Amino acid sequence: MKFFIYTLIAIAIALIAFNVTLLDFDNLLAGNSLVALIGIIASMCAVCILLIFRMAKTIEEKTRNL
């Protein structure tokens, strides 16, 4: 499970990097730049959720071993 979560985090970070290349910094809120911006925000949310899930699993393992 740990490997799977870290793989998903790596994929989300790769999507962030890809979407940054699609941004047009002169006009962020038009066309493909808006789609890329939404993709960056969604990928950041995915990374945060996966990190929270990983921390919850770590806490669960530690409390189970008491």
Phi and psi restraints in degrees (value plus and minus 20) as a CYANA .aco file:
   2 LYS   PHI     -81.5   -41.5
   2 LYS   PSI     -63.9   -23.9
   3 PHE   PHI     -84.1   -44.1
   3 PHE   PSI     -59.5   -19.5
   4 PHE   PHI     -84.2   -44.2
   4 PHE   PSI     -62.5   -22.5
   5 ILE   PHI     -84.9   -44.9
   5 ILE   PSI     -64.3   -24.3
   6 TYR   PHI     -86.2   -46.2
   6 TYR   PSI     -52.4   -12.4
   7 THR   PHI     -86.0   -46.0
   7 THR   PSI     -63.5   -23.5
   8 LEU   PHI     -84.1   -44.1
   8 LEU   PSI     -57.9   -17.9
   9 ILE   PHI     -83.9   -43.9
   9 ILE   PSI     -62.1   -22.1
  10 ALA   PHI     -83.8   -43.8
  10 ALA   PSI     -59.4   -19.4
  11 ILE   PHI     -85.2   -45.2
  11 ILE   PSI     -61.7   -21.7
  12 ALA   PHI     -84.3   -44.3
  12 ALA   PSI     -59.7   -19.7
  13 ILE   PHI     -86.7   -46.7
  13 ILE   PSI     -57.6   -17.6
  14 ALA   PHI     -84.3   -44.3
  14 ALA   PSI     -57.5   -17.5
  15 LEU   PHI     -86.4   -46.4
  15 LEU   PSI     -56.8   -16.8
  16 ILE   PHI     -81.9   -41.9
  16 ILE   PSI     -67.0   -27.0
  17 ALA   PHI     -82.2   -42.2
  17 ALA   PSI     -60.6   -20.6
  18 PHE   PHI     -85.2   -45.2
  18 PHE   PSI     -63.4   -23.4
  19 ASN   PHI     -89.1   -49.1
  19 ASN   PSI     -48.7    -8.7
  20 VAL   PHI     -84.3   -44.3
  20 VAL   PSI     -53.5   -13.5
  21 THR   PHI     -89.7   -49.7
  21 THR   PSI     -41.0    -1.0
  22 LEU   PHI    -107.8   -67.8
  22 LEU   PSI     -29.3    10.7
  23 LEU   PHI     -91.6   -51.6
  23 LEU   PSI     120.1   160.1
  24 ASP   PHI    -128.9   -88.9
  24 ASP   PSI      84.3   124.3
  25 PHE   PHI     -89.8   -49.8
  25 PHE   PSI     -34.8     5.2
  26 ASP   PHI     -96.2   -56.2
  26 ASP   PSI     -51.4   -11.4
  27 ASN   PHI    -162.5  -122.5
  27 ASN   PSI      64.9   104.9
  28 LEU   PHI     -92.5   -52.5
  28 LEU   PSI     -46.7    -6.7
  29 LEU   PHI    -123.9   -83.9
  29 LEU   PSI      11.4    51.4
  30 ALA   PHI    -159.0  -119.0
  30 ALA   PSI     121.7   161.7
  31 GLY   PHI      42.5    82.5
  31 GLY   PSI    -155.0  -115.0
  32 ASN   PHI     -88.2   -48.2
  32 ASN   PSI     -43.0    -3.0
  33 SER   PHI     -85.8   -45.8
  33 SER   PSI     -57.8   -17.8
  34 LEU   PHI     -86.4   -46.4
  34 LEU   PSI     -61.1   -21.1
  35 VAL   PHI     -83.7   -43.7
  35 VAL   PSI     -62.5   -22.5
  36 ALA   PHI     -85.2   -45.2
  36 ALA   PSI     -59.8   -19.8
  37 LEU   PHI     -83.5   -43.5
  37 LEU   PSI     -62.6   -22.6
  38 ILE   PHI     -84.3   -44.3
  38 ILE   PSI     -58.7   -18.7
  39 GLY   PHI     -84.3   -44.3
  39 GLY   PSI     -58.8   -18.8
  40 ILE   PHI     -85.2   -45.2
  40 ILE   PSI     -65.1   -25.1
  41 ILE   PHI     -84.7   -44.7
  41 ILE   PSI     -62.1   -22.1
  42 ALA   PHI     -84.3   -44.3
  42 ALA   PSI     -59.6   -19.6
  43 SER   PHI     -88.1   -48.1
  43 SER   PSI     -57.1   -17.1
  44 MET   PHI     -84.1   -44.1
  44 MET   PSI     -60.2   -20.2
  45 CYS   PHI     -83.1   -43.1
  45 CYS   PSI     -61.2   -21.2
  46 ALA   PHI     -82.7   -42.7
  46 ALA   PSI     -61.4   -21.4
  47 VAL   PHI     -82.8   -42.8
  47 VAL   PSI     -64.4   -24.4
  48 CYS   PHI     -82.2   -42.2
  48 CYS   PSI     -64.6   -24.6
  49 ILE   PHI     -83.8   -43.8
  49 ILE   PSI     -61.6   -21.6
  50 LEU   PHI     -86.4   -46.4
  50 LEU   PSI     -57.7   -17.7
  51 LEU   PHI     -87.0   -47.0
  51 LEU   PSI     -59.9   -19.9
  52 ILE   PHI     -83.8   -43.8
  52 ILE   PSI     -61.6   -21.6
  53 PHE   PHI     -82.1   -42.1
  53 PHE   PSI     -61.8   -21.8
  54 ARG   PHI     -84.8   -44.8
  54 ARG   PSI     -60.8   -20.8
  55 MET   PHI     -84.9   -44.9
  55 MET   PSI     -59.2   -19.2
  56 ALA   PHI     -83.5   -43.5
  56 ALA   PSI     -61.0   -21.0
  57 LYS   PHI     -84.6   -44.6
  57 LYS   PSI     -58.8   -18.8
  58 THR   PHI     -84.2   -44.2
  58 THR   PSI     -63.8   -23.8
  59 ILE   PHI     -84.7   -44.7
  59 ILE   PSI     -60.1   -20.1
  60 GLU   PHI     -82.9   -42.9
  60 GLU   PSI     -61.5   -21.5
  61 GLU   PHI     -84.3   -44.3
  61 GLU   PSI     -60.7   -20.7
  62 LYS   PHI     -88.6   -48.6
  62 LYS   PSI     -58.9   -18.9
  63 THR   PHI     -95.8   -55.8
  63 THR   PSI     -46.1    -6.1
  64 ARG   PHI     -91.1   -51.1
  64 ARG   PSI     -49.3    -9.3
  65 ASN   PHI    -104.2   -64.2
  65 ASN   PSI     -17.2    22.8
